[in-house]
Amino acid sequence: MSKRVAILISGSGSNMVSLANSMTGDHPARPCVVVSNVPGVAGLQKAKDLGIATACVDHKPFGKDRDGFEKALSEVLRDHAPDIICLAGFMRILTPGFVADWEGRMLNIHPSLLPLYKGLNTHARAIAAGDAEAGCTIHEVTAALDDGPILGQARVAVAPDDTPDTLAARILPWEHRLYPAVLERFAAGDRTPLFLP
């Protein structure tokens, strides 16, 4: 029986597309829904074009009521009964209560070599620090921001003339390779960290 995967997005959905396209053949999982917190983003149309169910839970009407937003999000997720949730560019910080409900079943991709540079502006911070390498990390989601067991990392050399945009552009293809590979292992019960290249 294939594992059911919900993918949460906030934008273009490039990592969502990579995840969805990987879940074919003898892959142990299949996408069951793509959910965005931002109406009308390109990722929702891409999911529809791939034949995946979509939903939107707009966070704006909830204002500062994070619990209310997350309750609505959980209702949508439960309707689709996912076994695994993949955060793929989902730009909302989740409360400990929400995380507890899905603990052990939720993955996130973060654009740094965790534990370095939790939060935002990761590429600019890596360049400013003079780091020789940057990259991306897949981790299990815990109540602490960008924390949790590391399930995979991909490393990219930082060039002397890199800007945050050029570095991000070189890391993105590795994100698209790493996340599907980690998801496939995770869905099969393998939490051994994967390191690329």
Number of C-alpha atoms within 10 A of each C-alpha: 6 14 17 18 26 27 30 28 27 23 20 16 24 19 25 28 18 17 26 22 13 20 18 12 8 8 15 18 23 23 26 21 24 27 25 25 21 19 15 12 16 15 24 26 15 18 21 13 10 12 12 17 16 20 16 19 18 16 20 11 10 14 9 10 11 16 14 14 19 19 13 15 21 16 11 17 20 10 9 15 15 19 18 24 24 26 23 24 21 20 15 13 12 18 15 13 13 17 17 13 11 16 17 15 18 20 25 24 24 23 25 28 22 19 11 13 17 15 12 12 12 21 24 16 16 21 20 11 9 10 13 13 15 25 26 25 24 30 24 21 26 22 16 12 13 24 16 18 15 21 24 23 27 23 18 18 14 20 13 9 8 15 15 15 11 13 21 21 11 16 21 16 13 18 24 17 17 26 29 20 15 24 27 18 17 20 20 14 10 12 17 13 15 18 13 13 10
